[in-house]
């Protein structure tokens, strides 16, 4: 990336980098925000804007249009809408930081709303009481194990499909996701209670599965690796046994999937005070902006749910 010529901008990106590090963001996230802010300042220099106080809303709008024309150096294709929105949210948060620290009196980005497609899509979130109900109606070790992994460990449905018995390192009390999204590996700690339930489930299926066959953790009725549709059916059958599930509108029920459990644990962790950065690591998100979706859910959607 081209170096910045304006000393003010060069110092600003360094100051903001230090600010993010103090907040506890991971090195990868800090680097991403640092580089994207630097790219924005480089655009301003190209357009003869060299002072923070001179940045106007039209300049931010111009940069947004420039990103829409930009070709990714990695893919060789135009930037995706989600990527553009993510970059613009970084800039918007930077200006909020300038206002909070008193560096600027007026926020030129305040008139914009940069939302990713995943943010605006409505999400169904189980309350903590509904989760307790699901555990209460789980009638066997398989159902409880699905809840422990999909909710308790926040696994994606594809990760549930691919998980093998060897991925449960119960001696170290961790679940290993060998190939998450973008083939990213992560370790998820589990409690003693979950460990005991996983041990019991593995013991219950050992007699049914030969050692030389597939090491899948979950099997369907045809003795094959369980697929996404089967997980969803099991979840919905459990939900319909709960009091809240029986009252759930059909339209809402149609939106329920294994992702609902993943979104729910993320929201509940946020409610219970866990930092966004720790939730990001737990879920295996590459970018903190993806995790920040749950801040939106927590403040806007959950306030309408009766607990």
C-alpha positions in Angstrom: 0.0 0.0 0.0 1.2 3.5 -0.9 2.7 5.4 2.1 0.8 8.4 3.4 2.3 11.8 2.8 0.3 13.8 5.3 1.9 13.6 8.8 -1.5 14.2 10.4 -3.0 11.1 8.7 0.1 9.0 9.4 -0.1 9.8 13.1 -3.8 9.3 13.2 -3.6 5.7 11.8 -0.9 5.0 14.4 -3.0 6.5 17.2 -6.1 4.6 16.2 -4.0 1.3 16.0 -2.9 1.9 19.6 -6.5 2.6 20.6 -7.7 -0.7 19.2 -4.8 -2.6 20.8 -5.8 -1.1 24.2 -9.4 -2.2 23.7 -8.1 -5.8 23.3 -8.7 -6.4 19.6 -6.7 -9.3 18.1 -3.6 -8.4 16.0 -5.4 -9.6 12.8 -8.4 -7.3 13.5 -6.1 -4.4 14.4 -4.1 -4.8 11.2 -7.3 -5.0 9.1 -8.8 -1.8 10.6 -5.4 0.0 10.3 -4.9 -0.9 6.6 -8.5 0.1 5.7 -8.3 3.4 7.5 -4.9 4.0 5.8 -6.5 3.3 2.4 -9.2 5.9 3.2 -6.7 8.5 4.1 -4.8 7.8 0.9 -8.0 8.4 -1.1 -8.4 11.8 0.7 -4.8 12.8 -0.2 -5.5 12.0 -3.8 -8.4 14.4 -3.6 -6.4 17.1 -2.0 -7.9 16.8 1.5 -5.2 17.0 4.1 -6.9 18.1 7.3 -9.4 16.1 9.4 -11.7 19.1 9.9 -12.0 19.5 6.1 -13.5 16.0 5.6 -17.2 16.3 4.6 -20.0 13.8 4.0 -19.6 14.1 0.3 -16.0 12.9 0.6 -17.1 9.8 2.4 -19.8 9.2 -0.2 -17.1 9.6 -2.9 -15.0 7.0 -1.2 -18.0 4.6 -1.0 -18.5 5.0 -4.8 -14.7 4.5 -5.4 -14.9 1.2 -3.5 -17.7 0.1 -5.7 -15.4 0.4 -8.7 -12.4 -1.2 -6.9 -11.1 -4.5 -8.1 -9.9 -6.9 -5.3 -6.1 -7.7 -5.6 -6.9 -11.2 -4.2 -9.9 -12.3 -6.3 -9.5 -10.1 -9.4 -13.2 -9.3 -9.1 -15.0 -6.2 -7.8 -15.3 -6.0 -4.0 -18.4 -7.6 -2.7 -21.2 -5.5 -1.2 -20.5 -7.0 2.2 -16.8 -6.2 2.0 -17.5 -2.6 1.0 -20.0 -2.2 3.9 -17.5 -3.6 6.3 -14.8 -1.1 5.2 -17.2 1.7 5.5 -18.3 0.7 9.0 -14.6 0.8 10.0 -14.4 4.4 8.8 -17.6 5.3 10.5 -16.4 3.8 13.8 -13.2 5.8 13.4 -15.1 9.0 13.2 -17.2 8.1 16.3 -13.8 7.6 18.0 -12.8 11.1 17.0 -16.0 12.6 18.4 -15.7 10.6 21.6 -12.1 11.8 22.1 -12.9 15.4 21.3 -10.7 15.5 18.2 -13.6 16.5 16.0 -16.8 18.4 16.9 -18.8 17.2 13.9 -19.1 13.7 12.6 -19.2 13.7 8.7 -20.2 10.0 8.7 -23.2 10.3 11.0 -25.7 10.6 8.2 -24.7 7.2 6.7 -26.0 3.7 7.6 -23.6 1.0 6.4 -25.2 -2.4 7.1 -24.1 -5.8 5.7 -26.6 -8.2 4.2 -26.3 -10.4 7.2 -27.2 -7.5 9.5 -30.4 -6.5 7.9 -31.7 -10.1 7.5 -34.0 -11.0 10.3 -32.7 -13.6 12.7 -34.6 -15.7 15.1 -32.9 -15.9 18.5 -33.9 -18.3 21.3 -34.1 -16.8 24.7 -32.1 -18.4 27.5 -35.4 -19.8 28.9 -36.2 -21.4 25.5 -32.8 -23.0 25.5 -33.5 -24.5 28.9 -36.7 -25.8 27.6 -34.9 -27.5 24.7 -32.5 -29.2 27.1 -35.5 -30.2 29.2 -37.2 -32.0 26.4 -34.1 -33.7 25.0 -35.0 -37.4 25.3 -31.7 -39.1 24.5 -27.9 -38.6 24.5 -27.9 -37.7 20.7 -30.3 -34.8 21.1 -28.4 -33.5 24.1 -25.1 -33.8 22.3 -26.5 -31.9 19.3 -27.5 -29.1 21.7 -24.2 -29.2 23.4 -22.3 -28.8 20.2 -24.6 -26.5 18.2 -25.5 -24.2 21.1 -22.9 -24.8 23.8 -20.0 -24.8 21.3 -21.6 -22.6 18.6 -20.9 -25.0 15.8 -22.1 -24.3 12.3 -24.3 -26.9 10.7 -21.6 -27.9 8.3 -19.2 -28.3 11.2 -21.7 -30.6 12.8 -21.9 -32.7 9.7 -18.1 -33.0 9.4 -17.3 -33.6 13.1 -15.7 -36.9 14.0 -15.2 -38.7 17.3 -11.5 -38.0 17.2 -12.3 -34.2 17.2 -13.5 -34.5 20.8 -10.3 -34.2 22.9 -12.0 -35.0 26.2 -8.7 -35.3 28.0 -8.1 -31.6 27.4 -11.8 -30.6 27.6 -11.9 -29.2 24.1 -13.8 -29.7 20.9 -11.6 -29.4 17.8 -13.1 -27.9 14.6 -10.6 -29.0 12.0 -12.2 -27.3 9.1 -14.5 -24.4 9.9 -15.4 -21.7 7.5 -12.5 -21.0 5.1 -10.9 -24.1 6.4 -10.1 -22.3 9.6 -9.2 -24.6 12.6 -10.3 -23.6 16.1 -10.5 -25.1 19.6 -13.6 -24.7 21.8 -13.3 -25.4 25.6 -16.1 -27.4 27.2 -17.3 -27.8 30.8 -16.9 -31.0 32.9 -20.7 -31.6 32.5 -20.6 -31.4 28.7 -17.5 -33.6 28.7 -19.3 -36.3 30.7 -22.3 -36.1 28.4 -20.1 -36.4 25.3 -18.3 -39.3 26.9 -21.6 -41.0 27.5 -22.8 -40.4 23.9 -19.5 -41.8 22.4 -19.7 -44.9 24.6 -23.3 -45.4 23.5 -22.4 -45.5 19.8 -19.2 -47.5 20.1 -21.0 -50.8 20.2 -23.1 -49.8 17.1 -20.2 -48.6 14.9 -17.3 -50.8 13.8 -13.8 -49.4 14.5 -12.8 -49.6 10.8 -15.8 -47.7 9.5 -16.5 -44.0 9.3 -15.5 -42.1 12.5 -18.5 -39.7 12.2 -20.0 -38.6 15.5 -23.6 -38.4 14.2 -25.3 -41.0 12.0 -28.7 -41.0 10.4 -31.2 -43.9 10.4 -29.5 -45.4 7.3 -26.2 -45.7 9.3 -24.6 -42.9 7.2 -23.1 -39.6 8.3 -25.9 -37.3 9.4 -26.6 -34.4 7.0 -27.9 -30.9 7.7 -31.6 -31.7 7.0 -31.6 -34.3 9.7 -30.1 -32.0 12.3 -32.8 -29.4 11.5 -35.6 -32.0 11.8 -34.4 -33.1 15.2 -34.2 -29.5 16.4 -37.7 -28.7 15.2 -39.1 -31.9 16.7 -37.6 -30.9 20.1 -38.8 -27.4 19.8 -42.4 -28.5 19.1 -42.3 -30.4 22.4 -41.6 -27.2 24.4 -44.3 -24.8 25.6 -42.8 -21.9 23.8 -42.4 -24.0 20.6 -46.0 -25.0 20.6 -47.0 -21.3 20.6 -44.5 -20.3 17.9 -46.1 -19.0 14.7 -45.6 -21.2 11.6 -43.8 -18.4 9.8 -41.2 -18.1 12.7 -40.9 -21.9 12.9 -39.9 -22.0 9.2 -37.0 -19.7 9.9 -35.6 -21.9 12.6 -32.4 -23.8 11.7 -29.2 -25.0 13.3 -27.8 -21.5 12.8 -30.5 -20.3 15.3 -28.6 -22.1 18.1 -25.3 -20.5 17.0 -26.8 -17.0 16.9 -28.5 -17.7 20.2 -25.3 -18.6 22.1 -23.5 -15.6 20.6 -26.2 -13.3 21.8 -26.4 -14.9 25.2 -22.6 -14.6 25.7 -22.9 -10.9 24.8 -25.8 -10.5 27.3 -23.7 -12.2 30.0 -20.8 -9.7 29.5 -18.3 -11.5 27.2 -16.3 -9.2 25.0 -16.9 -9.1 21.3 -13.3 -10.1 20.6 -13.7 -13.3 22.7 -17.0 -14.1 21.0 -15.3 -13.6 17.7 -12.7 -16.2 18.6 -15.3 -18.5 20.0 -17.4 -18.4 16.8 -14.4 -18.5 14.4 -15.2 -15.2 12.7 -12.3 -13.7 10.6 -13.6 -10.2 11.1 -14.9 -8.4 14.2 -17.5 -6.7 12.1 -19.2 -10.0 11.6 -19.4 -10.5 15.3 -20.7 -7.0 15.8 -24.0 -8.1 14.2 -24.9 -9.5 17.6 -24.6 -6.1 19.2 -27.3 -5.0 16.8 -29.4 -8.0 17.7 -28.9 -7.5 21.4 -30.0 -3.9 21.4 -32.7 -3.9 18.8 -34.3 -7.4 18.6 -33.9 -8.9 22.0 -35.6 -6.0 23.8 -38.9 -7.1 22.2 -38.6 -10.7 23.5 -40.5 -11.6 26.7 -38.3 -13.7 28.9 
